[in-house]
Amino acid sequence: MQAKFRLGTRGSALALAQARMTAEALAAAHGWPPNEAAARIETVIVKTTGDKVTDRPLADIGGKGLFAKELEEALFDGRIDIAVHSAKDLPSFLPPGLVVAGALERADPRDAFLSPKAASVAALPRGAVVGSSSVRRQAQLLAQRPDLKIVMYRGNVDTRLAKLAAGEVDATILAAAGLARLGRLGEATTILEPEVMLPAAAQGIVAFETREGDTPARQACARITHAATLDALTIERAVLQVLDGSCKTPLAAYAVQGPDGAFMLRAGAWSPDGVRHFQVQHKSHATQQIAAQAFGEAAGRDLLVRCGRDFLLG
């Protein structure tokens, strides 16, 4: 057994909460008491470009991969052994030599609507200002309410909630899982069902990234991995890998396992203004051993045929 695992994480309150969850899961899986866990697990905070640059939309500075780049560099440099990510922040394609080594059980994948002025998106006054830096949320909001004004809204969860409380915007949308992990889910006005707001691929999932050849780290991650969550993560990432849209393309994918063991997958692509959109729905065969990557890729190809490559690169 490796003497110590160094967990790499961003420094936000949410990222640190997810690192603590991972450390607790590792300690429980290995039967380490608190003093031994403290000796065997070290948390290393890594500042990412996405954290440093907060005055521009992510799409304009390189996309969500900017929350993973420096953590991946720390893996290559040997400064950390396991990078702990909000899985939706991972780029569709990992650098050669790195792998997704597992994931904790998925939390609520849905989005949460927060507003002191309206009980729902539909109830917002005409021309209301909604803060969001997510092109996926913007497109789906505008598809429902083209009158809304969407403004850039960067920052961690606490910062965004403070801006909402200060009246800078009339409403915002955040991941329900992030709010729950920070103990602030009670501040949500309502939770948006996937039929209303299709979640981002991998939303609600804490994933582990390791060096491909680091057997001890990969084995440790495997011991705390939730199998159905890892399948869903693989399916949803496979959709994105096939589409390979620009970082400005609003995309969504959500796979959920039913009681019969089959996965139901919904995936969609939107124009940034929400005017044009395409969605597909696929179900795996519960009677067969699911090949998650192949299933996700098939759904991605179906969506690609419907919308066309030019739409994704638009």
N, C-alpha and C positions, 0 to 999 in steps of 0.2 A: 504494500500500500504506500502510495506517495506520502511523504512526510507532511506536505502542506499544499493546499489548493489556494491559489490567488484568484479571487473573483474580481473581474474588471467591470466597472459600472460608471455611468454618468453620475454627476453629483446632485441632481435634483432630488427633492423629497420623494417623488414617485420612484425614481430609479433606485434610490437607496432602500426603499421599502421592498422593492422586488429583489434586490440583492440579499436583504435579510431573509426573505421568504426562501430563497435558494439555499442560503447557509443553514437555515433551520431544517430544510428538507434533507440536505446532505448529512447533517448531524443525526437526524432521526433514522435515516436509512442505514447509517453505519453504526448506530448505537453509541455515539460519542456523548458522554456527559458534557455539561457546559464548559468545564475547564479544558477538557480535551478538544472540544470543538473550537474553542478560542485559539488553541495552539495549532490546529490543523487547517483553519480557514482564515484567510486574510482578505479583507476588502480593499481594493485599490481603486481610487477615484480617478477617472480619466476625463479631462475636459475636451469636449468635441467641438468641431466647427459649428454644428447646429446650435450648440449652447452659446458660443461666442458671438455669432452674428444673429441678432434678433430684430434688426430694423428692416429686413427685406423678406419677401416670401421665400420659402424653401425652394420652390420651383425655379426661382431666379438665381439661386446660388448653388444648384447642384442636386436638389431633391433630398428625400428623407435619408438617403445613404450617408448624409453628413452627420447623422447621429451615431453612425457605426464606424466610420473611417478610422478614427484615432484608436478606438478599441481594437480594431483589426490590426492596426500597426503595433499595438502593445502585445497582441498575440504573437505576431511575427518576431518581435524583438525579444520575446521570452519574459516580458515584465509581468504578464498575467497568464493563467492557464485556462480560464473559462471566462468568456465575455457574456454577461447577463444583459439581455436586450428585451425591450418591448418589441415583440417579434415583427410588428408592422413597420418598425424602423429599419429592418434589414433590407438591403438592396435585393432585387430579384435574383441576381447572380452573385455568388460569393467569389472572392479572389481564389485562384488555385492554391490548394494547400490548406484551406479552411473549410469546415463543415458545420452544419447544424447538428449538434450532438444530442438534442433532446428538448423537452419542454415540460413545464409544470402543467397541471390540469387547468384547462381554460376557464377563465372567469367570464362574466357576462360580456358577450361580444357587442352588445348594442350601443348605440349612441344615446346620450342624455341631452334633453333640451332644457335650458336654464333661462328663465326670464322673470323679472319682477313685474312685467307688464302684460303678460299673456299666458294662458294655460297651455297653449299649443302653437305650433307653427301656423296653423290655419287661423288662429285667433289674433295673431300679430296685427297691429294697425297697418294700413296701407303705407308703403314706403319706409317701414321700420328698418333700423340699422342692426344687422347681425354681424357679430365679430367671428371670423373664422379664417384660418390660414390654410385650410384643407380644400384643395380643388374638388375632391370627391363630395364633401359636404356642400360646398358652394353650388355645384352643378345640380345636386338633388334638391336643394332648397329652391333654386331658381326654376327647376322643372315644375315645382308645385306652386311657387309664388314668384313670378317674374318681376313683381313690383318691388321686391325686397332690395335693400342696398347692402351688399356684402363688403366688409372692410377687413383689411389685414389685421390679424389678431395673434401675434406671436407671444411666447413666454410660457413659463411653467404653469401648472394648474392653479397654484395660489395667485400668481400674477393675473391670470385671466379672470379668476373669480373676483379679485379686487377691482379690476377694471369694470366688470359688470356691476358691482355694488356701487361704484363711483358714478355710474350713469354714462360711461363712455359709449356703450352700445345698449340696444334694447334687449338683446338676447345673444346667446352663444350656444354652441353644441360641443360637448366634450365626450370622451369615452366613459361609459358607465364604470368599466373596470378600474380605470385610473381614479375616479372619484371614490369608489368603494375602498381601494387600497389605502387611500389617504383619510378614510373615515368621513368623507364629505358627500356621500351619495344622497344623504337626506336633503341636500340643498338643490337637488334636481327638481325641476318643475314636473317633468314627465319623462318616461323612457320611451324611445322611439323604436317601434317594432321594425324588423328587417323589411317588411312590406312598405314601410314609410321611408326608411333611410337604410339602404343596404350597407352593411358594415364594410370597413376596409379589410382586405385580406390580412389574416393573422391578428385582428384586433382582439384584445383580451388575453393574449397568450404571452407568457414569459418564456423566451427561448434561450438556449445555450449554444454558443459558438466556440469551437475549439480548433486546435491544429489537427489536421487529418491524422498525423502519425502519433499523436499524444494518447496512447492507449489508456493510461491511468485516468486522465481527465475524461475521456470518452466513456469509460466504464463507470465512473462516478456519476456522470450525467445520465447514463442509461438506468441507473438504479433509482433515480427520482423522476423518471419520465413517465408521463401519462400517455398510454399507447394511442387512445382515440384522439387525443389532442394533437399528438405528433402526426397522425394520419391526416387530420383536418388541415394542419399547418402545411404539410407536404402538398395536399390537393390544391389549396388556395395559392400557394407560391407557384405551383406548376402552371396555373392559369396565367399568372402575371408573366412568367417566363416565356410562354407562347406569345402573348400579346406584345410584350416588350415595348410598350408605348413610351412616349416621352414623359418626363417627370411632370409635365403640365397636363397630361391626359387623365381625366377623372375615371378611375377604375375601382371596382369593388368585387369581392368574392367571399362567399360564406358557405362553408360546408358543415353540416350537422349530422351526427349519427342517430338514426332512429332506433326504436326498441327492437327492430328485427335485425339490427346490425348493419343495415345499408346506410350509405351516406347520401343525403340530399344536398346538392350544390346549386346555388344561384350565383351568377356572375353577371356583371354589367359594365357598360362603357357609355360615357356621356360626353357631349360637347361641353366646354366650360360654361356656356350660358344656359345649359340644361335643355335647350330646344330639341336637340336630337339625342336619342338614347336607344340602346340595344341591350336586351337581357336574354339570358338562356337559363334553363333549368335542367339538370341532369340527375339521375339516380343510379347509384352503383347497384350491383347485384349481390344481395346478402348471401346468396348460396355459394358465391365464389370468394376465394381469398382476394381481398381488395389490393390492387396494385395502385397505391395512392398517386404516384407520379403520373402513371399512364392515364388514370381517370381524369385528373386535373388537366392534363395536356389535351385530352379529347374534347373536354368542355371548352378549353381555351381556343382550340381550332374552330369549333362551332361558332363561338362568338366572333372570332376573327373573320370568318366567312361572311357573317351577317353585317358586320360594320365596315370591313375593309381596312387594309393597312394605312391608306391615306387618311382615314378618319382618325386613327390613333396617332399619327404623326402631325396632325393638323395644328 
